[in-house]
């Protein structure tokens, strides 16, 4: 029972991390298309943090 709960928690944690990374990637694409260098640097830093 505890093993299943731990596995479910690990899957949820990984899914959450992937969602955050996808969100940052989308935001980074928009920032690049708009030429917002400050936001690009900030989002790249976030990607490194969550990478």
C-alpha positions as CSV (number, residue, x, y, z in Angstrom):
1,X,0.0,0.0,0.0
2,X,2.7,2.5,0.9
3,X,4.7,1.5,-2.2
4,X,1.7,2.4,-4.4
5,X,1.2,5.7,-2.6
6,X,4.9,6.5,-3.0
7,X,4.8,5.6,-6.7
8,X,1.7,7.8,-7.3
9,X,3.4,10.7,-5.5
10,X,6.5,10.3,-7.6
11,X,4.4,10.2,-10.8
12,X,2.5,13.3,-9.7
13,X,5.8,15.1,-8.9
14,X,7.2,14.3,-12.3
15,X,4.1,15.3,-14.1
16,X,4.1,18.6,-12.3
17,X,7.7,19.2,-13.2
18,X,7.0,18.5,-16.9
19,X,4.0,20.8,-16.8
20,X,6.2,23.6,-15.4
21,X,8.9,23.0,-18.0
22,X,6.3,23.1,-20.9
23,X,4.8,26.3,-19.5
24,X,8.2,28.0,-19.3
25,X,9.1,26.8,-22.9
26,X,5.8,28.3,-24.2
27,X,6.5,31.6,-22.4
28,X,10.1,31.6,-23.7
29,X,8.8,31.2,-27.3
30,X,6.5,34.2,-26.8
31,X,9.2,36.3,-25.2
32,X,11.6,35.5,-28.1
33,X,9.0,36.4,-30.7
34,X,8.5,39.7,-28.9
35,X,12.2,40.3,-28.5
36,X,11.9,40.8,-24.7
37,X,15.5,40.1,-23.7
38,X,15.0,40.6,-20.0
39,X,12.2,38.1,-19.9
40,X,14.1,35.7,-22.0
41,X,17.0,35.8,-19.6
42,X,14.7,35.3,-16.7
43,X,12.9,32.3,-18.3
44,X,16.2,30.7,-19.3
45,X,17.2,30.9,-15.7
46,X,14.0,29.3,-14.6
47,X,14.6,26.5,-17.2
48,X,18.0,25.8,-15.7
49,X,16.5,25.7,-12.2
50,X,13.8,23.3,-13.2
51,X,16.0,21.4,-15.7
